[in-house]
């Protein structure tokens, strides 16, 4: 299932040292590929993630937006922004909107 694969990549990303940029980029690419295939499945996954997991996925919000070109995806990001106000996702959401155009 997609949710399980995404959570595995997030766990991998969490375990990577902040200075190991190659490893971080590798995880980003995996997340982008997984979450850029189908808008509805991506939205379903985002709804299942907890606050910490959303924080890690937010690192690639804009890349996913660029590939999906979906207003539904942007709407879901806005819902996550409201659901997890402590994450300060506004700038990520705005950038994702910009990448759609």
C-alpha positions, 0 to 999 in steps of 0.5 A, a space after each residue: 500500500 502507498 501509505 506504508 511505502 510513504 511511511 517507510 521513506 519518512 522513517 528513513 528520512 527521519 534517521 538521516 543526519 541533517 548534514 548528509 544531503 545525498 541521503 536526504 535528497 534520495 528520500 526526497 526523490 522517493 517521496 516525490 515519486 510516490 506522491 506524484 503518481 495519483 492525486 487522490 491517493 496522495 490526498 488519502 496518504 496526507 490525511 493519514 499522516 501525523 504531525 511529524 510525518 507531515 513536517 517531513 513530507 512538507 520538504 517536498 510539497 512544491 515538487 509534488 505540486 509541480 508534478 500533480 498540477 492539482 487544485 485538490 492537492 493544494 486544497 489538501 495542503 491548506 487543510 494540513 496547514 489548519 490541522 497542524 498550525 505549529 508546523 508553520 506550513 504557510 510558506 510551503 503551501 504558498 510555494 506549492 501554489 506558485 509551482 502549479 502555475 
